[in-house]
């Protein structure tokens, strides 16, 4: 069983991977770069501590950060007509899948956790049993994606939309669009796309990618959120 550790070359500040194979009397270790690890087919899983060199100059530390793991991912939705449990024309099974995906949206946060995350306590809502309702940014962003999906299929989800509801949804979706813009620009995906001639008669090539990405291992976030989740409509102390 290969043991994998990620570190940084202090001379170059360039990440490389220590790949170890258990051997008699010790572990054989090979230092290779991340690119070489991917080329050689070495599966790499990072944890949040491995990313410290990215954020060492920042004083905030959201509580979930240390539980987050990372992995190499090549999942890209290049089929415009692709259908899965989250995408495609709506049905009851898709709605259930989205409900399960977003279910652990709220959790109980402590004063210390909110402080370390840089949150403000001005007019903050409190839970009747102690603590504060909180949510991870990823779940807010998923909520926004789902709201945009509702709008795409509004004939299905909003068959009798009133003028007031329509105006509210436009305002809400403007907020969601801005939330997603900021999230995309914050995280700055550096995966690459190229272009290919899918059809020799096409006027222009189509975007394509098989780029390898260093992604959050979603189950690590979901496990954290589910272990601490509170009801969607928790009991609050009203001012």
RAHUDA-V975986 format. One record per residue. N is the residue number from 0. SS is DSSP state (hx for helix, st for strand, lp for the rest). Layout:
n=N ss=SS
n=N ss=SS
//
This chain:
n=0 ss=lp
n=1 ss=st
n=2 ss=st
n=3 ss=st
n=4 ss=st
n=5 ss=st
n=6 ss=st
n=7 ss=st
n=8 ss=st
n=9 ss=lp
n=10 ss=lp
n=11 ss=lp
n=12 ss=lp
n=13 ss=st
n=14 ss=st
n=15 ss=st
n=16 ss=st
n=17 ss=st
n=18 ss=st
n=19 ss=st
n=20 ss=st
n=21 ss=st
n=22 ss=st
n=23 ss=lp
n=24 ss=lp
n=25 ss=st
n=26 ss=st
n=27 ss=st
n=28 ss=st
n=29 ss=st
n=30 ss=st
n=31 ss=st
n=32 ss=st
n=33 ss=hx
n=34 ss=hx
n=35 ss=hx
n=36 ss=hx
n=37 ss=hx
n=38 ss=hx
n=39 ss=lp
n=40 ss=lp
n=41 ss=lp
n=42 ss=lp
n=43 ss=lp
n=44 ss=st
n=45 ss=st
n=46 ss=st
n=47 ss=hx
n=48 ss=hx
n=49 ss=hx
n=50 ss=hx
n=51 ss=hx
n=52 ss=hx
n=53 ss=hx
n=54 ss=hx
n=55 ss=lp
n=56 ss=lp
n=57 ss=lp
n=58 ss=lp
n=59 ss=lp
n=60 ss=lp
n=61 ss=lp
n=62 ss=lp
n=63 ss=lp
n=64 ss=hx
n=65 ss=hx
n=66 ss=hx
n=67 ss=lp
n=68 ss=st
n=69 ss=st
n=70 ss=st
n=71 ss=st
n=72 ss=st
n=73 ss=lp
n=74 ss=lp
n=75 ss=lp
n=76 ss=lp
n=77 ss=lp
n=78 ss=lp
n=79 ss=lp
n=80 ss=lp
n=81 ss=lp
n=82 ss=lp
n=83 ss=lp
n=84 ss=lp
n=85 ss=lp
n=86 ss=lp
n=87 ss=lp
n=88 ss=lp
n=89 ss=lp
n=90 ss=lp
n=91 ss=hx
n=92 ss=hx
n=93 ss=hx
n=94 ss=hx
n=95 ss=hx
n=96 ss=hx
n=97 ss=hx
n=98 ss=hx
n=99 ss=hx
n=100 ss=hx
n=101 ss=hx
n=102 ss=lp
n=103 ss=lp
n=104 ss=lp
n=105 ss=lp
n=106 ss=st
n=107 ss=st
n=108 ss=st
n=109 ss=lp
n=110 ss=hx
n=111 ss=hx
n=112 ss=hx
n=113 ss=hx
n=114 ss=hx
n=115 ss=hx
n=116 ss=hx
n=117 ss=lp
n=118 ss=lp
n=119 ss=lp
n=120 ss=lp
n=121 ss=lp
n=122 ss=lp
n=123 ss=lp
n=124 ss=lp
n=125 ss=st
n=126 ss=st
n=127 ss=lp
n=128 ss=lp
n=129 ss=lp
n=130 ss=lp
n=131 ss=st
n=132 ss=st
n=133 ss=st
n=134 ss=lp
n=135 ss=lp
n=136 ss=hx
n=137 ss=hx
n=138 ss=hx
n=139 ss=hx
n=140 ss=hx
n=141 ss=hx
n=142 ss=hx
n=143 ss=hx
n=144 ss=hx
n=145 ss=hx
n=146 ss=hx
n=147 ss=hx
n=148 ss=hx
n=149 ss=hx
n=150 ss=hx
n=151 ss=hx
n=152 ss=lp
n=153 ss=hx
n=154 ss=hx
n=155 ss=hx
n=156 ss=hx
n=157 ss=lp
n=158 ss=lp
n=159 ss=lp
n=160 ss=lp
n=161 ss=lp
n=162 ss=hx
n=163 ss=hx
n=164 ss=hx
n=165 ss=hx
n=166 ss=hx
n=167 ss=hx
n=168 ss=hx
n=169 ss=hx
n=170 ss=hx
n=171 ss=hx
n=172 ss=hx
n=173 ss=hx
n=174 ss=hx
n=175 ss=hx
n=176 ss=hx
n=177 ss=hx
n=178 ss=hx
n=179 ss=hx
n=180 ss=hx
n=181 ss=hx
n=182 ss=hx
n=183 ss=hx
n=184 ss=hx
n=185 ss=hx
n=186 ss=hx
n=187 ss=lp
n=188 ss=lp
n=189 ss=lp
n=190 ss=lp
n=191 ss=lp
n=192 ss=lp
n=193 ss=st
n=194 ss=st
n=195 ss=st
n=196 ss=lp
n=197 ss=lp
n=198 ss=lp
n=199 ss=lp
n=200 ss=lp
n=201 ss=lp
n=202 ss=lp
n=203 ss=lp
n=204 ss=lp
n=205 ss=st
n=206 ss=st
n=207 ss=st
n=208 ss=lp
n=209 ss=lp
n=210 ss=lp
n=211 ss=lp
n=212 ss=st
n=213 ss=st
n=214 ss=st
n=215 ss=st
n=216 ss=lp
n=217 ss=hx
n=218 ss=hx
n=219 ss=hx
n=220 ss=hx
n=221 ss=hx
n=222 ss=hx
n=223 ss=hx
n=224 ss=hx
n=225 ss=hx
n=226 ss=hx
n=227 ss=hx
n=228 ss=st
n=229 ss=lp
n=230 ss=lp
n=231 ss=lp
n=232 ss=lp
n=233 ss=lp
n=234 ss=lp
n=235 ss=st
n=236 ss=st
n=237 ss=lp
n=238 ss=lp
//
